[in-house]
Amino acid sequence: MKMQQKSGPVLIGLALLIVATLVIAGCVGSTSGQQSQATATNVQQSEAHAAGTTVAPRTTTATVPLKTTTSTPAPGLSTAGIALDPIGDKKTGDKFILTATTSLPAGTEVMWQILPDTGTPPTGLDGNSMMSVGGNNVVTKGTGTSNRISQNVDLGRLVPGKYVVIVGERKGNEFAIGSRFGYTYFTLK
C-alpha cells in the first residue's frame, strides 16, 4: 500500500509536466505540422487549436458607389439645346444679366420666366403666376455652333424665396415654349 501512495503524486506531476509541455509547444511552436484553410472572408484559421493562440483577422474592403441625393436638379439643366449659366444668390431688388448657351440658330425668339420653385422641374411657362417676371428675346450669334442668350432681369417685385428660371424657344405666337428649353435655380434673399 505504501507504493500506491508514492505513485499518485508522481503521476500527477508527470501529467502536469506533459500538459505544460503541450501548452508551451502550442504557444511557441511552428506551424509546419498544422493545416490551414482560407475562409470566405480571406481570413486564415488554424485547424490545430492551442491555448492562448490569437489569430489576427484580415479584412477586405470593397468599393461601394456613393449615393447622391439632390432635392433639385443642378444649375444649367437643359432638355434640348439651351444651357443656362448658373445664377448665384440674389437680394430683393437686384438686377442682373441672365445668360445661356444654345444650339438654336441666331435670330430664334425665346421666352423666359422666373417663377417660385414648386419642388418639381418646370415644363413650361406659367401665365397665371402673380409672383413672376419674364419676357422674350432673340438668340444672338456666338462662336462656332454655340450661340448666346442674354437678358436683363429686374427682381424688384419678387419676395425672398427659392426660384426657378426657365428659358425656351417660343412656340408660335403663344405665351408658351416648345420642347427645347433649359432651367436653373437660385435663392432670393
N, C-alpha and C positions, 0 to 999 in steps of 0.2 A: 503494500500500500504506500509506502514511503516513495516508491519510484513514481507512482502516478501523480503525486503531489508536486514533484520536481519537474515533470514533463509539461505540466499545464502552463507555467509561466514561460517556459522555453518556447512552446508552440505559439503562444500569444505574441511573444517578442519576434519570432520568426515571421509570423503573419503580418505584424506591423512593419517589419523591415521590407517585406515583399510589396505591401501596399504603398509604402513611402517611395520605394524604387519605381514602381509603376507611375505614381503621381509625378515624380520628378522627371521621369523619362517622357511622360506625356506633355509636360510643360516646356521642356527644353529640347526634346528630341527632334530629329529631322523628319521631313515628310516623305522620305524616299519610299517608305513602305505603305504610305497612305494613298488612297484613291480619292479623287475629287471629281465633281461634275459641275458643269455650268447650268445655272438655273435660268429661267425665262428672263430675269432682270439682269443677267450677266454678273451675278454675284457668285463667287466660287465658295462652296461649302464643303467641309471635310466630312467624310463618312466615318472616320475614326475619331470618336469623341474623347476628349481628355479634360480633366477638371481644370478650370481656370483658363481655358483657351478662349481668346477673343478673336472674332473674325470681323474685320472692318468691311462694311458693305461698299460697293462701288455703284454710284448712281449714274444713270444715263439721262441726259437732258434732251428733250425733243423740242424743236422749234414749233410754236403754236402761233398761227397768224393772229394779230391783234384785231379785235372788233372795234370799229369806229362807228359811233353813233352820231348823227348830225340831225338836229331838230329842223334845220332849214338848209336848203341847198347852198352850195358855195357861191360866192360872187362870180358874176360873169357867165352864168349859165345860158345856154343857147339851144333852141330847138332846131334851128337850121339857119345858119348864116349871119347871126348877129351876136356878138360877144361884148357886153358892157364892161367898161373899165370899173374896177372896184371903187366904191364911194365910202369914204371914212365917215365917222360920226359927225353929225351936224348939229347946229343950235337953231332954235326957233328964229326965223327971220333971216337966216343965211341965204346967200346967193352963191351959186357955183355953176360950173360948166359940166353938163352931162356928156360923156364921150363914149364912143363904142367903135369897134372894128366890124366890118361887114363884107360879105362877098356879094351883096346886092350891087347892081350897077349904079354908077353915079347918076343922079337925077331921079332915082326912085323915091317916091314920097313915103315917109314913115310917120307913124303916130307914136306918141309916148304918154305915159301917165304914171304918177306917183300916188300909190294907194296905201291905206293902213294894211299891215300884214295880217292875214286871216289864219295863218298857220298851214295853209296849203299852197302849193305853187300856182301862180297865176296862169290862166289860159286865154285871157283876153282883157280888153278894156272894160271898165265899169262906168257906163253913162249915168248911173243913178247915184254914184257916190257923192256925198256932200262934203267929204273931207279928202279932197284930192286936188292935184294940179296936173295939168297936161297940155298937150298941143300937138303940132305937127311940124315937120321939117323935111329936108331932102338930103339924100346921101351925097357926099362930096367925094371928088377923086382923091385917092390915096396913092400908095406906091404898089406896083405890081398888081396882083389880084385882090389886094386888101384895100377897101375903101373906108371912109370915115363918116361917123355921125357925130355931130356936135350941137348941143342945145343949151342956151342959157336958162337956168332954173332959179326961181324965187320961191323959197319955202315960207314966205311971210304969213300965210294963212293956215299953216299946219300946226297942230299941237304936238307936244312931245309924245314919242312912242316909236314903235318899230314899223318901218315902211318897206314896201316893195316897189321897185321901178321896173316898168315893162316898156320895151320899145319893139315895134314890129312894123312890117311892111303893110301899108294901108290897103284895105280890102275895098276896091271900087271907090264909090263916093260916100261910103258909110263911115260912121264913127266906129270903126272896127279894124282889127288887124287880121291878117291871114295866118297861115301855119308857120311862117318864118318870123320868129321873134326871139328876143333874149330878155333876161331879167336879172336883177341883183337886189340885195337888201342893204339897208342902212338904218341906224338909230338916230332919231332926232331927240336932242336933249333940251 
